[in-house]
Amino acid sequence: MSNWQELEQQYLMNTVERIPITLVRGQGVRVWDEDGREYLDFVGGWAVNSLGHCPPVVIKAVEEQLNTLIQASNQFYTIPQVRLAELLVQNSCLDKVFFCNSGAEANDGAVKLARRYGKLNLNGAYEIVTTMGSFHGRTLAMVAATGQSKFQQPYVPLPNGFVNVEYNSVESIKAATTNQTCAVMLEPVQGEGGVNLPDDSYLATVREWCDRMGILLILDEIQTGLGRTGTLFAYQQLGVEPDIMTLAKGLASGIPIGAILAKDRASVFTPGEHGSTFGGNPLACAAGYATLKFILDQNIAGNVMSVGHYLITGLESLGQKFQFITDIRGRGLLVALEFSSDIAQAVVMACLDRGLLVNRLKTNALRFMPPLIIGNEEVDEALAILNAALSSITN
Ligand SMILES: Cc1ncc(COP(=O)(O)O)c(C=O)c1O
C-alpha cells in the first residue's frame, strides 16, 4: 500500500470502499496512477467526465474565467451564469434555471420548488412520490426520497413527506397519490439502483396521471442527462416533458455544479425563498457552458447512440460465451452487465489488473459509464480486457 493510501485511512472518514490505486492524472479516456500505470476509464468519474479527462475546450474556458472572475455574490448579475442558463433553456423543454453545486442539492431544491408550488396551487400539498430502487442523493431529505433501505436505515427518523412506491408500476403511483401529493419524482432510467429500464409506456402514463391530478412531474436527469443515454436528455426518447428537471454530474466536466430547470408555470420561487453561495458561480458556469456547447456542436449524443449500441452488441457476444452473464441492459453509454453470482468485485479487480476501470454496481453486476467521446476502438479494447478478466474468473 502506498503512503497516500495509509494517510487516507488516517485522515479521511471511512465512507467508501476504495479501489487500491491512487489516480494522479487523466487525459481523454485514460487515467494514470502514481506508479505511471495507464487505465482505460469506463467509470468516468461516476458519469461525470463526459468529454473525457481534462478536455481542452473546458480547460480554455476555465483558464479564461480564472483570470477574469471566479466568484461573485448572487446579489449581482454575472455573465457565465446567464449564458449557461440560456443554452440550457434553448435546448430543453424547460424555461427557467437555478444553479447549485451538486446533484443532491439540485434534487433537494426541486423538492422545495414542488412544495412551494403545492402551497400556492394545491392547498398546501407537500408529498412527493418516488420509487423503490431510486437514487436521488445523500442529503437527509434525498435519503428519504431514495427508495433504498440501505441508505435510509442508518438515519431514521427521516424527514417526512416522501412516499416510496414500487418501480415501473403506474398503479402504485396512483394508489399513493392523495390530496397531499404535489409531485412525482423519477429517474428516466434508475442509475445507481441498477440501471433499471422502465416499460416503454411507463413515463408517458405517469405524465398523464400527473396532468390528470394537477401535480408536477420531476425528472432527475442527473445521471441520464447531457447526452448519456443517446439524446441530450432521456425524456426526449420517452415522449414526455417534465415540469421540473434536475442536472449535475456531466454538466461542467467535473467542476462541481447542479441545476434545477422548471417550466414557467412551476417556476414559483420568489427572491429569498431559495439560494446558494456558490451556486451559479462564474467558474463552474463557464465550464458548464463550454461542456454543453461542445456536446451540442459535436453531436456527442449521436456518438453515444452509435457507440452505445456497439458496446451492447459486444457485451452480448460475451454473454454468448460466458453462461454466468445473465443480463445486459442500458441506454446509450449507461450500461449494466449482470452475473448469476456475486463475482462483480472479482471482475472489477481482474479488469483493474489488465488496465480497465469499471464500476461495481451491485455484488453481482457491473456498470459502464465511460466518457461520451469514446469510439468503437476503445470499446473493442475494453471488451478484450473484459473477456480476459471473465476468463480468469472462470478458470
Ligand atoms: C440520479 C441521481 N440523482 C442524484 C445523485 C446525487 O448526485 P450528487 O452525488 O452530485 O449529490 C446521483 C448520484 O449518483 C444520481 O445518480
The ligand as a MOL file (V3000), in Angstrom:
LIG
                    3D

  0  0  0     0  0            999 V3000
M  V30 BEGIN CTAB
M  V30 COUNTS 16 16 0 0 0
M  V30 BEGIN ATOM
M  V30 1 C -29.8850 10.0250 -10.4500 0
M  V30 2 C -29.0210 10.6890 -9.4180 0
M  V30 3 N -29.5380 11.6760 -8.6590 0
M  V30 4 C -28.8080 12.2920 -7.7250 0
M  V30 5 C -27.4970 11.9450 -7.4870 0
M  V30 6 C -26.7140 12.6540 -6.4350 0
M  V30 7 O -25.7710 13.4990 -7.0270 0
M  V30 8 P -24.5560 14.0580 -6.1660 0
M  V30 9 O -23.6920 12.9030 -5.8100 0
M  V30 10 O -23.8790 15.0490 -7.0970 0
M  V30 11 O -25.1350 14.7410 -4.9850 0
M  V30 12 C -26.9220 10.9140 -8.2350 0
M  V30 13 C -25.5400 10.4760 -7.9760 0
M  V30 14 O -25.1190 9.4040 -8.3070 0
M  V30 15 C -27.7010 10.2770 -9.2250 0
M  V30 16 O -27.2030 9.2730 -9.9640 0
M  V30 END ATOM
M  V30 BEGIN BOND
M  V30 1 1 1 2
M  V30 2 1 2 3
M  V30 3 2 2 15
M  V30 4 2 3 4
M  V30 5 1 4 5
M  V30 6 1 5 6
M  V30 7 2 5 12
M  V30 8 1 6 7
M  V30 9 1 7 8
M  V30 10 2 8 9
M  V30 11 1 8 10
M  V30 12 1 8 11
M  V30 13 1 12 13
M  V30 14 1 12 15
M  V30 15 2 13 14
M  V30 16 1 15 16
M  V30 END BOND
M  V30 END CTAB
M  END
